[in-house]
């Protein structure tokens, strides 16, 4: 599909008011994207696991205005309380998507959003939050155009979510999502995420993700700034080539259930992401000493036990522990015995691969 395919010609129905509620999950990238082109287009393709427990719930109450406004009319609550500091991001989002949702200036929106995980815990709340909001807005458009097919509904929801936060396009559907154009992956596109189109072995369908909360404060450098630093980065070209090749490798890994090769790709991707941060100009480090201690503990545990526990990192200090469901008991004991001491206030979140967003 092309961008112009998401611009509606007209609506067949009218709505005075209504209430919509969706929940959308966060996701964790296995092959990372780092670097953006204009209009939220990724510099390289990525693939992610959709999470299950780490979710945002967003409620949108909409009321038709007496006349169209020159500005967008909305209130924003976070966990029931007004958050004026969140409003500029929503304003920017609305401006990016108004060409695709021309009803936006015709309504007042009351947006109430909350997370199932601690705010500022280093989990991608922008992904789950923008995905949930995009679905609420798409639900309104479907009421104005009931003939809309559901395949188009979800593609456009992912397309819109991407314009709010790039990785949000991977939080609409589950369980494994591909985003970004790749000439050897069928159906891939820069415009929206797609369900992973190839065979996935059963072992990956119940994969576990325990998130160790090493640092819950605000990051010293935002992801937006970090992405921009890939322009002119001395290693950018090789990094994009590496991600391209890792996506090809994953096709066989997923199909064969090859956990050893999975570990190699996933951990290499995580460390490369942070290597790009440490070699940009200006350079920066988002890992903390406890992040490195956890990684070394994981390597020692794997060597000693032969288990398949591995880690990945987002653009922050927290550590995602990935492991097959049949190793859950021994890994959970290892977390309690060895890793909890490195978590801020001993906090961690037990999650798993999930199916994607839901209407409530």
KEBALUM-845538 format. One record per residue (C-alpha): residue number from 1; residue in three letters; x, y, z. Coordinates in steps of 0.02 Angstrom, whole numbers, plus 50000, padded with zeros to 5 digits. Layout:
BEGIN
dovex NUM&dopa ALA&u X&v Y&w Z
...
END
This chain:
BEGIN
dovex 1&dopa UNK&u 50000&v 50000&w 50000
dovex 2&dopa UNK&u 50050&v 50182&w 49975
dovex 3&dopa UNK&u 50028&v 50329&w 50094
dovex 4&dopa UNK&u 49890&v 50400&w 49985
dovex 5&dopa UNK&u 49788&v 50241&w 50012
dovex 6&dopa UNK&u 49763&v 50292&w 50193
dovex 7&dopa UNK&u 49679&v 50458&w 50147
dovex 8&dopa UNK&u 49489&v 50435&w 50152
dovex 9&dopa UNK&u 49385&v 50512&w 50014
dovex 10&dopa UNK&u 49228&v 50536&w 50118
dovex 11&dopa UNK&u 49129&v 50464&w 50263
dovex 12&dopa UNK&u 48960&v 50381&w 50244
dovex 13&dopa UNK&u 48899&v 50408&w 50424
dovex 14&dopa UNK&u 48902&v 50542&w 50558
dovex 15&dopa UNK&u 48927&v 50523&w 50745
dovex 16&dopa UNK&u 48888&v 50651&w 50879
dovex 17&dopa UNK&u 48980&v 50569&w 51023
dovex 18&dopa UNK&u 49048&v 50405&w 51088
dovex 19&dopa UNK&u 49173&v 50315&w 51197
dovex 20&dopa UNK&u 49311&v 50196&w 51141
dovex 21&dopa UNK&u 49436&v 50096&w 51243
dovex 22&dopa UNK&u 49585&v 49992&w 51184
dovex 23&dopa UNK&u 49732&v 49908&w 51267
dovex 24&dopa UNK&u 49896&v 49889&w 51172
dovex 25&dopa UNK&u 50056&v 49804&w 51226
dovex 26&dopa UNK&u 50235&v 49860&w 51223
dovex 27&dopa UNK&u 50359&v 49762&w 51117
dovex 28&dopa UNK&u 50544&v 49720&w 51123
dovex 29&dopa UNK&u 50647&v 49722&w 50963
dovex 30&dopa UNK&u 50759&v 49573&w 50927
dovex 31&dopa UNK&u 50838&v 49654&w 50774
dovex 32&dopa UNK&u 50846&v 49839&w 50819
dovex 33&dopa UNK&u 50814&v 49991&w 50713
dovex 34&dopa UNK&u 50922&v 50140&w 50758
dovex 35&dopa UNK&u 50915&v 50290&w 50644
dovex 36&dopa UNK&u 50768&v 50371&w 50555
dovex 37&dopa UNK&u 50736&v 50452&w 50389
dovex 38&dopa UNK&u 50604&v 50588&w 50370
dovex 39&dopa UNK&u 50423&v 50554&w 50414
dovex 40&dopa UNK&u 50463&v 50416&w 50540
dovex 41&dopa UNK&u 50539&v 50299&w 50411
dovex 42&dopa UNK&u 50665&v 50177&w 50486
dovex 43&dopa UNK&u 50844&v 50174&w 50423
dovex 44&dopa UNK&u 50839&v 49984&w 50432
dovex 45&dopa UNK&u 50707&v 49849&w 50453
dovex 46&dopa UNK&u 50674&v 49771&w 50624
dovex 47&dopa UNK&u 50581&v 49627&w 50704
dovex 48&dopa UNK&u 50506&v 49619&w 50878
dovex 49&dopa UNK&u 50417&v 49510&w 51005
dovex 50&dopa UNK&u 50249&v 49578&w 51059
dovex 51&dopa UNK&u 50233&v 49577&w 51248
dovex 52&dopa UNK&u 50079&v 49525&w 51347
dovex 53&dopa UNK&u 50076&v 49602&w 51522
dovex 54&dopa UNK&u 50161&v 49769&w 51490
dovex 55&dopa UNK&u 50015&v 49866&w 51419
dovex 56&dopa UNK&u 49935&v 50036&w 51401
dovex 57&dopa UNK&u 49747&v 50058&w 51418
dovex 58&dopa UNK&u 49679&v 50211&w 51329
dovex 59&dopa UNK&u 49502&v 50277&w 51336
dovex 60&dopa UNK&u 49442&v 50410&w 51213
dovex 61&dopa UNK&u 49277&v 50500&w 51240
dovex 62&dopa UNK&u 49233&v 50607&w 51089
dovex 63&dopa UNK&u 49100&v 50742&w 51066
dovex 64&dopa UNK&u 49062&v 50834&w 50905
dovex 65&dopa UNK&u 49099&v 51020&w 50908
dovex 66&dopa UNK&u 48976&v 51152&w 50851
dovex 67&dopa UNK&u 49103&v 51201&w 50718
dovex 68&dopa UNK&u 49275&v 51146&w 50661
dovex 69&dopa UNK&u 49421&v 51218&w 50761
dovex 70&dopa UNK&u 49583&v 51294&w 50699
dovex 71&dopa UNK&u 49673&v 51196&w 50834
dovex 72&dopa UNK&u 49644&v 51021&w 50899
dovex 73&dopa UNK&u 49526&v 51009&w 51047
dovex 74&dopa UNK&u 49576&v 50880&w 51176
dovex 75&dopa UNK&u 49607&v 50847&w 51360
dovex 76&dopa UNK&u 49738&v 50723&w 51418
dovex 77&dopa UNK&u 49739&v 50624&w 51579
dovex 78&dopa UNK&u 49873&v 50502&w 51633
dovex 79&dopa UNK&u 49808&v 50377&w 51761
dovex 80&dopa UNK&u 49662&v 50492&w 51797
dovex 81&dopa UNK&u 49762&v 50652&w 51823
dovex 82&dopa UNK&u 49791&v 50795&w 51700
dovex 83&dopa UNK&u 49963&v 50793&w 51618
dovex 84&dopa UNK&u 49995&v 50955&w 51526
dovex 85&dopa UNK&u 50174&v 50902&w 51490
dovex 86&dopa UNK&u 50111&v 50756&w 51384
dovex 87&dopa UNK&u 50001&v 50866&w 51274
dovex 88&dopa UNK&u 50134&v 50932&w 51153
dovex 89&dopa UNK&u 50173&v 50754&w 51097
dovex 90&dopa UNK&u 49988&v 50721&w 51061
dovex 91&dopa UNK&u 49976&v 50889&w 50971
dovex 92&dopa UNK&u 50123&v 50839&w 50860
dovex 93&dopa UNK&u 50045&v 50669&w 50830
dovex 94&dopa UNK&u 49878&v 50747&w 50778
dovex 95&dopa UNK&u 49966&v 50864&w 50657
dovex 96&dopa UNK&u 50056&v 50719&w 50576
dovex 97&dopa UNK&u 49899&v 50615&w 50553
dovex 98&dopa UNK&u 49763&v 50745&w 50516
dovex 99&dopa UNK&u 49780&v 50719&w 50329
dovex 100&dopa UNK&u 49734&v 50535&w 50357
dovex 101&dopa UNK&u 49597&v 50568&w 50487
dovex 102&dopa UNK&u 49507&v 50726&w 50428
dovex 103&dopa UNK&u 49378&v 50713&w 50569
dovex 104&dopa UNK&u 49506&v 50763&w 50701
dovex 105&dopa UNK&u 49460&v 50948&w 50700
dovex 106&dopa UNK&u 49274&v 50910&w 50710
dovex 107&dopa UNK&u 49276&v 50836&w 50887
dovex 108&dopa UNK&u 49334&v 50867&w 51063
dovex 109&dopa UNK&u 49429&v 50717&w 51132
dovex 110&dopa UNK&u 49451&v 50669&w 51313
dovex 111&dopa UNK&u 49599&v 50550&w 51317
dovex 112&dopa UNK&u 49634&v 50449&w 51475
dovex 113&dopa UNK&u 49782&v 50332&w 51473
dovex 114&dopa UNK&u 49865&v 50218&w 51601
dovex 115&dopa UNK&u 50001&v 50086&w 51603
dovex 116&dopa UNK&u 50003&v 49914&w 51683
dovex 117&dopa UNK&u 50188&v 49940&w 51719
dovex 118&dopa UNK&u 50275&v 50077&w 51820
dovex 119&dopa UNK&u 50290&v 50242&w 51727
dovex 120&dopa UNK&u 50470&v 50287&w 51682
dovex 121&dopa UNK&u 50521&v 50107&w 51710
dovex 122&dopa UNK&u 50616&v 50103&w 51547
dovex 123&dopa UNK&u 50485&v 50001&w 51455
dovex 124&dopa UNK&u 50428&v 50070&w 51288
dovex 125&dopa UNK&u 50270&v 50158&w 51347
dovex 126&dopa UNK&u 50272&v 50270&w 51192
dovex 127&dopa UNK&u 50249&v 50113&w 51085
dovex 128&dopa UNK&u 50102&v 50045&w 51184
dovex 129&dopa UNK&u 50028&v 50218&w 51213
dovex 130&dopa UNK&u 50030&v 50275&w 51033
dovex 131&dopa UNK&u 49968&v 50106&w 50973
dovex 132&dopa UNK&u 49819&v 50113&w 51091
dovex 133&dopa UNK&u 49776&v 50292&w 51042
dovex 134&dopa UNK&u 49792&v 50253&w 50856
dovex 135&dopa UNK&u 49670&v 50108&w 50876
dovex 136&dopa UNK&u 49545&v 50216&w 50969
dovex 137&dopa UNK&u 49550&v 50345&w 50828
dovex 138&dopa UNK&u 49535&v 50210&w 50696
dovex 139&dopa UNK&u 49384&v 50140&w 50787
dovex 140&dopa UNK&u 49302&v 50310&w 50772
dovex 141&dopa UNK&u 49342&v 50315&w 50586
dovex 142&dopa UNK&u 49268&v 50141&w 50564
dovex 143&dopa UNK&u 49106&v 50204&w 50641
dovex 144&dopa UNK&u 49106&v 50344&w 50511
dovex 145&dopa UNK&u 49148&v 50218&w 50373
dovex 146&dopa UNK&u 49074&v 50049&w 50427
dovex 147&dopa UNK&u 49116&v 49969&w 50260
dovex 148&dopa UNK&u 49301&v 49974&w 50306
dovex 149&dopa UNK&u 49382&v 49801&w 50302
dovex 150&dopa UNK&u 49475&v 49743&w 50456
dovex 151&dopa UNK&u 49637&v 49707&w 50363
dovex 152&dopa UNK&u 49641&v 49890&w 50308
dovex 153&dopa UNK&u 49590&v 49944&w 50485
dovex 154&dopa UNK&u 49743&v 49861&w 50565
dovex 155&dopa UNK&u 49865&v 49916&w 50429
dovex 156&dopa UNK&u 49808&v 50096&w 50446
dovex 157&dopa UNK&u 49813&v 50087&w 50637
dovex 158&dopa UNK&u 49994&v 50029&w 50626
dovex 159&dopa UNK&u 50031&v 50164&w 50497
dovex 160&dopa UNK&u 49959&v 50299&w 50610
dovex 161&dopa UNK&u 50045&v 50231&w 50767
dovex 162&dopa UNK&u 50212&v 50241&w 50676
dovex 163&dopa UNK&u 50187&v 50427&w 50652
dovex 164&dopa UNK&u 50173&v 50445&w 50841
dovex 165&dopa UNK&u 50318&v 50331&w 50887
dovex 166&dopa UNK&u 50410&v 50222&w 50762
dovex 167&dopa UNK&u 50408&v 50062&w 50864
dovex 168&dopa UNK&u 50222&v 50086&w 50903
dovex 169&dopa UNK&u 50182&v 50012&w 50732
dovex 170&dopa UNK&u 50245&v 49845&w 50802
dovex 171&dopa UNK&u 50121&v 49850&w 50948
dovex 172&dopa UNK&u 49958&v 49828&w 50851
dovex 173&dopa UNK&u 49971&v 49643&w 50814
dovex 174&dopa UNK&u 50068&v 49495&w 50884
dovex 175&dopa UNK&u 50161&v 49389&w 50911
dovex 176&dopa UNK&u 50316&v 49426&w 50807
dovex 177&dopa UNK&u 50309&v 49583&w 50701
dovex 178&dopa UNK&u 50417&v 49640&w 50555
dovex 179&dopa UNK&u 50433&v 49825&w 50515
dovex 180&dopa UNK&u 50536&v 49904&w 50378
dovex 181&dopa UNK&u 50565&v 49868&w 50196
dovex 182&dopa UNK&u 50677&v 49718&w 50162
dovex 183&dopa UNK&u 50697&v 49650&w 49987
dovex 184&dopa UNK&u 50702&v 49469&w 50048
dovex 185&dopa UNK&u 50551&v 49477&w 50164
dovex 186&dopa UNK&u 50384&v 49467&w 50077
dovex 187&dopa UNK&u 50257&v 49601&w 50116
dovex 188&dopa UNK&u 50382&v 49707&w 50213
dovex 189&dopa UNK&u 50357&v 49895&w 50209
dovex 190&dopa UNK&u 50418&v 50052&w 50294
dovex 191&dopa UNK&u 50239&v 50113&w 50319
dovex 192&dopa UNK&u 50174&v 49988&w 50448
dovex 193&dopa UNK&u 50215&v 49829&w 50542
dovex 194&dopa UNK&u 50163&v 49659&w 50475
dovex 195&dopa UNK&u 50142&v 49491&w 50563
dovex 196&dopa UNK&u 50302&v 49394&w 50536
dovex 197&dopa UNK&u 50270&v 49305&w 50369
dovex 198&dopa UNK&u 50375&v 49147&w 50391
dovex 199&dopa UNK&u 50371&v 48986&w 50492
dovex 200&dopa UNK&u 50401&v 49001&w 50679
dovex 201&dopa UNK&u 50444&v 48847&w 50783
dovex 202&dopa UNK&u 50335&v 48809&w 50933
dovex 203&dopa UNK&u 50473&v 48848&w 51058
dovex 204&dopa UNK&u 50463&v 49032&w 51012
dovex 205&dopa UNK&u 50273&v 49041&w 51028
dovex 206&dopa UNK&u 50279&v 49038&w 51218
dovex 207&dopa UNK&u 50442&v 49134&w 51245
dovex 208&dopa UNK&u 50464&v 49222&w 51411
dovex 209&dopa UNK&u 50528&v 49399&w 51442
dovex 210&dopa UNK&u 50574&v 49452&w 51619
dovex 211&dopa UNK&u 50619&v 49636&w 51628
dovex 212&dopa UNK&u 50748&v 49684&w 51759
dovex 213&dopa UNK&u 50720&v 49865&w 51812
dovex 214&dopa UNK&u 50898&v 49925&w 51834
dovex 215&dopa UNK&u 50860&v 50110&w 51819
dovex 216&dopa UNK&u 50687&v 50188&w 51820
dovex 217&dopa UNK&u 50735&v 50370&w 51799
dovex 218&dopa UNK&u 50730&v 50475&w 51641
dovex 219&dopa UNK&u 50862&v 50432&w 51512
dovex 220&dopa UNK&u 51005&v 50555&w 51492
dovex 221&dopa UNK&u 50980&v 50555&w 51303
dovex 222&dopa UNK&u 50810&v 50528&w 51221
dovex 223&dopa UNK&u 50784&v 50398&w 51086
dovex 224&dopa UNK&u 50737&v 50537&w 50964
dovex 225&dopa UNK&u 50905&v 50621&w 50989
dovex 226&dopa UNK&u 50993&v 50453&w 50978
dovex 227&dopa UNK&u 50910&v 50412&w 50812
dovex 228&dopa UNK&u 50963&v 50580&w 50741
dovex 229&dopa UNK&u 51145&v 50546&w 50786
dovex 230&dopa UNK&u 51148&v 50405&w 50660
dovex 231&dopa UNK&u 51154&v 50535&w 50522
dovex 232&dopa UNK&u 51338&v 50544&w 50476
dovex 233&dopa UNK&u 51384&v 50408&w 50601
dovex 234&dopa UNK&u 51550&v 50329&w 50545
dovex 235&dopa UNK&u 51483&v 50152&w 50568
dovex 236&dopa UNK&u 51303&v 50178&w 50510
dovex 237&dopa UNK&u 51321&v 50092&w 50340
dovex 238&dopa UNK&u 51396&v 49935&w 50415
dovex 239&dopa UNK&u 51265&v 49935&w 50554
dovex 240&dopa UNK&u 51122&v 49940&w 50430
dovex 241&dopa UNK&u 51204&v 49798&w 50332
dovex 242&dopa UNK&u 51221&v 49696&w 50492
dovex 243&dopa UNK&u 51036&v 49718&w 50535
dovex 244&dopa UNK&u 50988&v 49669&w 50356
dovex 245&dopa UNK&u 51089&v 49508&w 50369
dovex 246&dopa UNK&u 51025&v 49465&w 50544
dovex 247&dopa UNK&u 50846&v 49473&w 50481
dovex 248&dopa UNK&u 50892&v 49345&w 50348
dovex 249&dopa UNK&u 50975&v 49236&w 50480
dovex 250&dopa UNK&u 50820&v 49242&w 50590
dovex 251&dopa UNK&u 50713&v 49162&w 50455
dovex 252&dopa UNK&u 50802&v 48995&w 50475
dovex 253&dopa UNK&u 50824&v 49018&w 50663
dovex 254&dopa UNK&u 50637&v 49042&w 50689
dovex 255&dopa UNK&u 50592&v 48899&w 50573
dovex 256&dopa UNK&u 50714&v 48774&w 50650
dovex 257&dopa UNK&u 50697&v 48828&w 50832
dovex 258&dopa UNK&u 50885&v 48854&w 50840
dovex 259&dopa UNK&u 50907&v 48931&w 51013
dovex 260&dopa UNK&u 51097&v 48945&w 51008
dovex 261&dopa UNK&u 51094&v 49049&w 50850
dovex 262&dopa UNK&u 50946&v 49149&w 50918
dovex 263&dopa UNK&u 51052&v 49196&w 51070
dovex 264&dopa UNK&u 51197&v 49249&w 50960
dovex 265&dopa UNK&u 51091&v 49363&w 50850
dovex 266&dopa UNK&u 50989&v 49440&w 50992
dovex 267&dopa UNK&u 51135&v 49478&w 51108
dovex 268&dopa UNK&u 51242&v 49544&w 50965
dovex 269&dopa UNK&u 51100&v 49660&w 50913
dovex 270&dopa UNK&u 51080&v 49726&w 51090
dovex 271&dopa UNK&u 51264&v 49763&w 51111
dovex 272&dopa UNK&u 51279&v 49839&w 50937
dovex 273&dopa UNK&u 51136&v 49959&w 50978
dovex 274&dopa UNK&u 51232&v 50025&w 51127
dovex 275&dopa UNK&u 51396&v 50024&w 51032
dovex 276&dopa UNK&u 51318&v 50144&w 50907
dovex 277&dopa UNK&u 51272&v 50260&w 51051
dovex 278&dopa UNK&u 51448&v 50253&w 51121
dovex 279&dopa UNK&u 51528&v 50293&w 50952
dovex 280&dopa UNK&u 51414&v 50434&w 50893
dovex 281&dopa UNK&u 51462&v 50618&w 50906
dovex 282&dopa UNK&u 51417&v 50669&w 51038
dovex 283&dopa UNK&u 51437&v 50497&w 51118
dovex 284&dopa UNK&u 51335&v 50436&w 51266
dovex 285&dopa UNK&u 51309&v 50283&w 51374
dovex 286&dopa UNK&u 51136&v 50226&w 51432
dovex 287&dopa UNK&u 51192&v 50064&w 51515
dovex 288&dopa UNK&u 51228&v 50069&w 51701
dovex 289&dopa UNK&u 51359&v 49969&w 51800
dovex 290&dopa UNK&u 51222&v 49850&w 51855
dovex 291&dopa UNK&u 51174&v 49821&w 51673
dovex 292&dopa UNK&u 51349&v 49754&w 51639
dovex 293&dopa UNK&u 51349&v 49651&w 51799
dovex 294&dopa UNK&u 51187&v 49567&w 51747
dovex 295&dopa UNK&u 51256&v 49528&w 51573
dovex 296&dopa UNK&u 51410&v 49446&w 51648
dovex 297&dopa UNK&u 51301&v 49345&w 51768
dovex 298&dopa UNK&u 51194&v 49285&w 51622
dovex 299&dopa UNK&u 51347&v 49228&w 51525
dovex 300&dopa UNK&u 51412&v 49134&w 51677
dovex 301&dopa UNK&u 51243&v 49052&w 51710
dovex 302&dopa UNK&u 51227&v 48995&w 51529
dovex 303&dopa UNK&u 51402&v 48922&w 51527
dovex 304&dopa UNK&u 51374&v 48831&w 51691
dovex 305&dopa UNK&u 51200&v 48761&w 51659
dovex 306&dopa UNK&u 51185&v 48746&w 51470
dovex 307&dopa UNK&u 51018&v 48838&w 51478
dovex 308&dopa UNK&u 50960&v 48958&w 51343
dovex 309&dopa UNK&u 50937&v 49117&w 51442
dovex 310&dopa UNK&u 50991&v 49271&w 51345
dovex 311&dopa UNK&u 50971&v 49458&w 51359
dovex 312&dopa UNK&u 50921&v 49603&w 51251
dovex 313&dopa UNK&u 50923&v 49789&w 51287
dovex 314&dopa UNK&u 50815&v 49933&w 51233
dovex 315&dopa UNK&u 50883&v 50110&w 51224
dovex 316&dopa UNK&u 50908&v 50113&w 51412
dovex 317&dopa UNK&u 50987&v 50026&w 51561
dovex 318&dopa UNK&u 50856&v 49892&w 51593
dovex 319&dopa UNK&u 50883&v 49712&w 51541
dovex 320&dopa UNK&u 50758&v 49598&w 51455
dovex 321&dopa UNK&u 50788&v 49415&w 51495
dovex 322&dopa UNK&u 50727&v 49303&w 51354
dovex 323&dopa UNK&u 50709&v 49116&w 51378
dovex 324&dopa UNK&u 50598&v 48968&w 51327
dovex 325&dopa UNK&u 50449&v 48926&w 51435
dovex 326&dopa UNK&u 50517&v 48754&w 51482
dovex 327&dopa UNK&u 50665&v 48838&w 51569
dovex 328&dopa UNK&u 50557&v 48958&w 51669
dovex 329&dopa UNK&u 50580&v 48878&w 51840
dovex 330&dopa UNK&u 50770&v 48874&w 51839
dovex 331&dopa UNK&u 50780&v 49050&w 51767
dovex 332&dopa UNK&u 50660&v 49121&w 51896
dovex 333&dopa UNK&u 50765&v 49044&w 52034
dovex 334&dopa UNK&u 50922&v 49118&w 51957
dovex 335&dopa UNK&u 50839&v 49289&w 51954
dovex 336&dopa UNK&u 50794&v 49278&w 52138
dovex 337&dopa UNK&u 50964&v 49210&w 52190
dovex 338&dopa UNK&u 51081&v 49313&w 52081
dovex 339&dopa UNK&u 51000&v 49455&w 51984
dovex 340&dopa UNK&u 50870&v 49539&w 52095
dovex 341&dopa UNK&u 51010&v 49626&w 52191
dovex 342&dopa UNK&u 51052&v 49727&w 52034
dovex 343&dopa UNK&u 50873&v 49791&w 52011
dovex 344&dopa UNK&u 50817&v 49960&w 52077
dovex 345&dopa UNK&u 50718&v 49924&w 52235
dovex 346&dopa UNK&u 50724&v 49740&w 52187
dovex 347&dopa UNK&u 50593&v 49767&w 52051
dovex 348&dopa UNK&u 50569&v 49661&w 51896
dovex 349&dopa UNK&u 50422&v 49617&w 51784
dovex 350&dopa UNK&u 50378&v 49442&w 51722
dovex 351&dopa UNK&u 50308&v 49449&w 51546
dovex 352&dopa UNK&u 50293&v 49337&w 51393
dovex 353&dopa UNK&u 50256&v 49343&w 51209
dovex 354&dopa UNK&u 50080&v 49407&w 51175
dovex 355&dopa UNK&u 49948&v 49421&w 51041
dovex 356&dopa UNK&u 49936&v 49610&w 51022
dovex 357&dopa UNK&u 49808&v 49747&w 51052
dovex 358&dopa UNK&u 49627&v 49720&w 51104
dovex 359&dopa UNK&u 49467&v 49821&w 51109
dovex 360&dopa UNK&u 49393&v 49830&w 51284
END
